[in-house]
């Protein structure tokens, strides 16, 4: 099942996508089945029933809505760096023997077709197309064999990175959390619609129509099941937690000359059988300056 979280005239809603068409309900509707966050917090058992209720809802115009990040209240957004060998090589790092983990915060998230903001503070805004895994059943000390049982679904992420801030310290979090740099969506696809761990699927990032990243999900060093297991050894994973699984080679910082995103660019991240995440780039307006 494919869920889309959206806003229509200021009212939040949830829809299911079927052959490109959306049917759904608004929070203000009496028969609204609950937000995606609430459904996942309840253990995900109600997703199927909620989907059926939404299928009987209103036809939702794609052009009339604003897409919202699928998950808005994750207790943890855990991002994995250097999880493709070719990306480690282009970045000048040895391949880690243990996942390189940093945090994203919800305040940095935007949805499909929202604008990624290049901050006044830097011109090193880089793209990173990534697969997202969402936890449905929480747990601690999960075995790798059981890891995928705890994943309820998948989505797409563009981990917009401010490189000079990322590398100003040994820890990357500050460069990964500028406002409006974490694009997330457009859909949340339940795991039963996809191969286990999204094995064999192709990820592709395009900047202004040119392919800049292309990889198979199988190229990840630590697959989805492995990441769930490793992360759960130190922290209890909870329903709705988000794991952003890493990016392949081709990022702007690894190119000569570097290729950073700038005002007016269009960045697309597509993952086979999941969908297409599209965002334009806008320069932040400096304090005291009026927008053009």
C-alpha positions as CSV (number, residue, x, y, z in Angstrom):
1,X,0.0,0.0,0.0
2,X,1.2,3.5,-0.8
3,X,0.4,6.3,1.6
4,X,0.7,10.1,0.9
5,X,0.6,12.6,3.7
6,X,-0.5,16.1,2.5
7,X,-1.9,19.5,3.3
8,X,-4.9,20.9,1.5
9,X,-6.0,24.5,2.3
10,X,-4.2,24.3,5.6
11,X,-5.8,21.0,6.6
12,X,-3.7,17.9,7.0
13,X,-4.8,14.7,5.2
14,X,-3.8,11.2,4.3
15,X,-4.3,9.4,1.0
16,X,-3.5,6.1,-0.7
17,X,-2.1,6.2,-4.2
18,X,-3.3,3.7,-6.8
19,X,-2.0,4.0,-10.4
20,X,-1.1,7.6,-9.8
21,X,-4.5,8.6,-8.4
22,X,-4.9,9.7,-4.8
23,X,-7.9,9.0,-2.6
24,X,-8.0,10.1,1.0
25,X,-9.5,12.0,3.8
26,X,-8.7,15.1,5.9
27,X,-8.1,15.2,9.6
28,X,-11.3,17.2,9.9
29,X,-13.4,14.4,8.3
30,X,-15.4,12.4,10.8
31,X,-14.2,9.1,9.3
32,X,-10.5,10.0,9.1
33,X,-8.6,6.8,10.2
34,X,-5.7,8.6,11.9
35,X,-2.3,10.1,10.9
36,X,0.4,7.9,9.6
37,X,2.4,8.7,12.8
38,X,-0.5,7.5,15.0
39,X,-1.0,4.4,12.9
40,X,2.6,3.4,13.2
41,X,2.7,4.2,16.9
42,X,-0.2,1.7,17.3
43,X,2.1,-0.9,15.9
44,X,1.2,-0.6,12.3
45,X,-1.6,-3.2,12.7
46,X,-4.2,-0.7,11.5
47,X,-2.5,0.3,8.2
48,X,-4.4,-2.1,6.1
49,X,-7.8,-1.1,7.6
50,X,-6.8,2.6,7.3
51,X,-5.9,2.1,3.6
52,X,-9.2,0.6,2.9
53,X,-11.0,3.5,4.6
54,X,-8.9,6.0,2.6
55,X,-9.8,4.2,-0.7
56,X,-13.4,5.1,-0.1
57,X,-12.5,8.7,0.5
58,X,-12.4,11.7,-1.8
59,X,-10.5,11.9,-5.0
60,X,-7.5,14.2,-4.2
61,X,-5.9,16.4,-6.8
62,X,-2.1,16.1,-6.9
63,X,-2.0,19.7,-8.2
64,X,-4.0,21.1,-5.3
65,X,-2.1,19.6,-2.4
66,X,1.2,20.3,-0.7
67,X,3.1,17.1,0.0
68,X,4.3,16.7,3.6
69,X,7.1,14.4,4.8
70,X,5.5,11.0,5.4
71,X,6.6,10.8,9.0
72,X,6.5,13.9,11.1
73,X,7.0,12.7,14.7
74,X,9.8,10.1,14.6
75,X,11.5,9.8,17.9
76,X,14.7,9.1,16.0
77,X,15.9,10.0,12.5
78,X,19.1,8.0,12.1
79,X,21.3,8.6,9.1
80,X,24.0,6.3,7.9
81,X,27.2,7.7,6.2
82,X,29.7,5.9,3.9
83,X,27.4,3.0,3.4
84,X,28.4,2.5,-0.3
85,X,32.0,1.6,-0.9
86,X,32.3,3.8,-4.0
87,X,31.1,6.8,-2.0
88,X,33.6,6.1,0.8
89,X,36.4,6.1,-1.9
90,X,35.3,9.4,-3.5
91,X,35.0,11.0,-0.1
92,X,38.5,10.0,0.9
93,X,37.5,7.7,3.8
94,X,38.4,4.1,4.5
95,X,35.3,1.9,4.4
96,X,34.0,1.8,8.0
97,X,33.8,-1.6,9.7
98,X,30.8,-0.3,11.7
99,X,28.1,2.0,10.4
100,X,28.8,5.8,10.6
101,X,25.7,7.1,12.2
102,X,24.5,10.7,12.7
103,X,21.2,12.3,13.5
104,X,18.7,14.3,11.5
105,X,16.0,16.4,13.3
106,X,12.4,16.9,12.2
107,X,12.9,20.7,12.0
108,X,15.1,20.1,8.9
109,X,12.5,18.1,6.9
110,X,10.6,19.2,3.8
111,X,8.3,17.3,1.5
112,X,8.1,16.5,-2.2
113,X,8.1,19.6,-4.4
114,X,9.0,21.8,-1.5
115,X,12.1,24.0,-1.9
116,X,15.5,22.9,-0.6
117,X,17.0,26.1,0.8
118,X,20.7,26.9,0.2
119,X,21.7,28.9,3.3
120,X,23.3,32.3,3.2
121,X,26.1,30.8,5.3
122,X,27.5,28.5,2.6
123,X,27.5,27.7,-1.1
124,X,28.4,24.0,-0.6
125,X,24.9,22.5,-0.7
126,X,25.2,19.0,-1.9
127,X,22.7,16.2,-2.9
128,X,22.5,12.7,-1.5
129,X,19.8,10.4,-2.8
130,X,19.0,7.7,-0.2
131,X,16.6,4.9,0.7
132,X,14.5,5.3,3.9
133,X,13.4,2.4,6.1
134,X,10.7,3.0,8.6
135,X,10.3,1.0,11.8
136,X,6.9,-0.5,12.5
137,X,7.6,-2.9,15.3
138,X,9.9,-1.6,18.0
139,X,12.5,-3.6,19.8
140,X,15.9,-3.9,21.3
141,X,18.8,-6.3,20.6
142,X,17.1,-7.4,17.4
143,X,19.0,-10.1,15.4
144,X,19.9,-9.5,11.8
145,X,17.7,-12.5,10.9
146,X,14.7,-10.7,12.4
147,X,15.6,-7.2,11.3
148,X,13.3,-6.9,8.3
149,X,10.3,-8.0,10.4
150,X,10.6,-4.7,12.3
151,X,10.5,-2.6,9.1
152,X,7.0,-1.6,8.1
153,X,7.8,0.3,4.9
154,X,10.1,2.5,2.8
155,X,10.4,5.9,1.3
156,X,13.0,8.3,-0.3
157,X,15.3,10.9,1.1
158,X,17.6,13.7,-0.3
159,X,20.1,14.3,2.5
160,X,21.0,17.9,1.5
161,X,24.4,18.5,3.1
162,X,26.2,21.7,3.8
163,X,29.7,20.4,3.3
164,X,31.9,23.0,4.9
165,X,29.8,22.8,8.1
166,X,29.7,19.0,7.9
167,X,33.5,18.8,7.9
168,X,34.1,21.7,10.3
169,X,34.1,19.1,13.1
170,X,34.7,15.3,13.2
171,X,30.9,14.9,13.9
172,X,28.7,15.6,10.9
173,X,25.4,16.5,12.6
174,X,25.7,20.3,12.3
175,X,26.1,20.2,8.5
176,X,23.2,17.8,8.1
177,X,20.5,19.8,9.9
178,X,20.2,23.2,8.2
179,X,16.5,24.2,7.9
180,X,14.7,22.9,4.8
181,X,17.5,20.6,3.6
182,X,16.1,17.2,4.3
183,X,13.7,16.3,1.5
184,X,11.5,13.2,2.4
185,X,8.8,11.5,0.4
186,X,6.6,11.6,-1.6
187,X,5.2,8.3,-0.6
188,X,5.4,5.7,2.2
189,X,5.3,2.3,0.7
190,X,4.5,-0.7,2.9
191,X,7.2,-3.4,3.0
192,X,4.9,-6.1,1.5
193,X,4.8,-4.1,-1.8
194,X,8.6,-4.4,-2.3
195,X,11.4,-7.0,-2.3
196,X,12.8,-7.8,1.2
197,X,15.1,-4.9,2.2
198,X,14.4,-3.4,-1.2
199,X,17.0,-5.9,-2.6
200,X,17.8,-5.4,-6.3
201,X,16.1,-2.0,-6.7
202,X,17.9,0.9,-8.4
203,X,18.4,4.3,-6.9
204,X,19.1,7.3,-9.2
205,X,19.7,11.0,-8.5
206,X,19.3,13.6,-11.3
207,X,20.4,17.2,-11.1
208,X,18.7,19.3,-13.8
209,X,17.9,16.2,-15.8
210,X,21.5,14.8,-15.7
211,X,22.1,11.5,-13.9
212,X,24.6,12.2,-11.0
213,X,24.1,9.1,-8.9
214,X,23.0,5.6,-9.9
215,X,23.4,2.4,-7.8
216,X,21.7,-0.8,-6.8
217,X,20.5,-1.0,-3.2
218,X,22.4,-4.3,-3.0
219,X,25.6,-2.2,-3.1
220,X,25.1,-1.0,0.4
221,X,27.7,-2.2,2.9
222,X,25.2,-2.6,5.7
223,X,21.8,-3.7,4.3
224,X,18.5,-2.7,5.9
225,X,18.3,-5.8,8.2
226,X,21.9,-5.3,9.3
227,X,21.3,-1.7,10.2
228,X,18.2,-2.5,12.2
229,X,20.1,-5.1,14.1
230,X,23.2,-3.0,14.8
231,X,21.3,0.1,15.8
232,X,19.0,-1.8,18.1
233,X,22.0,-3.2,20.1
234,X,22.5,0.3,21.6
235,X,19.1,1.9,21.5
236,X,15.5,0.7,21.6
237,X,14.0,1.3,18.2
238,X,10.4,2.6,18.3
239,X,7.5,2.6,15.8
240,X,7.9,5.4,13.3
241,X,11.7,5.7,13.7
242,X,13.4,6.5,10.4
243,X,16.6,5.0,9.1
244,X,18.2,6.9,6.2
245,X,20.4,4.3,4.8
246,X,23.2,6.1,3.0
247,X,24.1,7.5,-0.4
248,X,26.2,6.1,-3.3
249,X,29.0,7.7,-5.3
250,X,28.5,10.8,-7.4
251,X,27.9,13.5,-4.8
252,X,28.9,17.0,-5.8
253,X,31.8,17.2,-3.3
254,X,33.5,14.2,-4.9
255,X,33.6,15.7,-8.3
256,X,36.4,17.8,-9.9
257,X,35.4,20.5,-10.0
258,X,32.7,20.2,-7.3
259,X,29.1,20.2,-8.4
260,X,27.0,21.9,-5.7
261,X,23.3,22.7,-5.9
262,X,22.4,26.4,-6.6
263,X,19.3,28.6,-6.9
264,X,16.9,27.4,-9.6
265,X,18.3,23.8,-9.8
266,X,15.9,20.8,-9.8
267,X,17.0,17.7,-8.0
268,X,15.2,14.4,-8.4
269,X,15.8,11.2,-6.5
270,X,14.1,8.1,-7.9
271,X,14.0,4.6,-6.4
272,X,12.5,1.8,-8.6
273,X,9.0,0.7,-7.4
274,X,8.9,3.4,-4.7
275,X,8.7,6.7,-6.5
276,X,10.2,10.0,-7.5
277,X,11.1,12.8,-5.0
278,X,11.5,16.2,-6.7
279,X,12.7,19.4,-5.2
280,X,13.8,22.8,-6.5
281,X,16.6,24.8,-4.9
282,X,16.1,28.3,-3.5
283,X,18.7,30.7,-2.0
284,X,17.9,31.8,1.5
285,X,17.0,35.4,1.8
286,X,19.6,37.2,4.0
287,X,18.2,39.1,7.0
288,X,17.2,42.6,6.1
289,X,16.9,41.9,2.4
290,X,13.5,41.7,0.7
291,X,12.8,38.7,-1.5
292,X,13.1,39.4,-5.2
